[in-house]
Amino acid sequence: MQYTGEYKPPILTVDAVIFQLIGGELNVLLIERPDEPFKGSWALPGGYSSEGETTLNSLERIVQQKAGVDVENDLRYIEQLYTFDTVARDPRGHAVSVTYMGCGQEIVPEGGRAHTAFFPVGNLPSLAYDHANIIAYAHERLQSKLTYTNSIYAFLPAKFTLTELQDAYEAILMRELDKRNFRKKFLSLGLITETAEMRKGGAHRPAKLYKFNSPTLESLSRSFD
């Protein structure tokens, strides 16, 4: 393309795809837009990146202000997902979005905000901008990461049963896994340690509790698939 006239840079924005498990389903955090464009539609928390801020600094500020979520303390895992730069993605002009994906457990937006809510990824409302595509991309990335990292730790309590671990995998992968094969494969990776504690569950037999050896992101020695 040949450029003529004065150079005009695109607008730089940041968006957050924040996942957690609720009721056995993968959910994503959305906010209801108070202004045009797309007033009244649901969207990912996002906004303009200001001069003098890194995109991560901007994300922390925007998500706190708009969604009442503390990125540093509420999210157990976060990564820069992708840069979405389609020219026509924002009707106000060319806006480039640096998008982050974050995962956590028991995330509750502060103040009980009426226009902030988690929605099941499999049953989303009509979304603003290209946010449906961004969420789909983030979900695919998360599913892929489960096969070569220990990123599932971000969705689980500090101590968990093997059933809770498998349920988390199934919720994100959106398919059932064979119980025996899953446990054999996962335990062979050496990522978790059996504790001396048990969890009682009503009429069920007490279940052993496990914990991750490392509460931070690690790559697996071989693919878990």
Buried (B, 14 or more C-beta within 10 A) or exposed (E): EEEEEEEEEEBBBBBBBBBBBBEEBBBBBBBBBEEEEBEEBBBBBBBEBEEEBEBBBBBBBBBBEBBBBBBEEBBBBBBEBBEBEEEEBBEEEBBBBBBBBBBBBEBEBEEEBEBBBBBBBEEBEEBBBBBBEBBEBBBEBBBEBBEBBBBBBBBBEEBBBBBBBBBBBBBBBEEEBEEEEBBEBBEEEEBBEEEEEEBEEEEEEEBEBBBBEEEEBBEBEEEBE
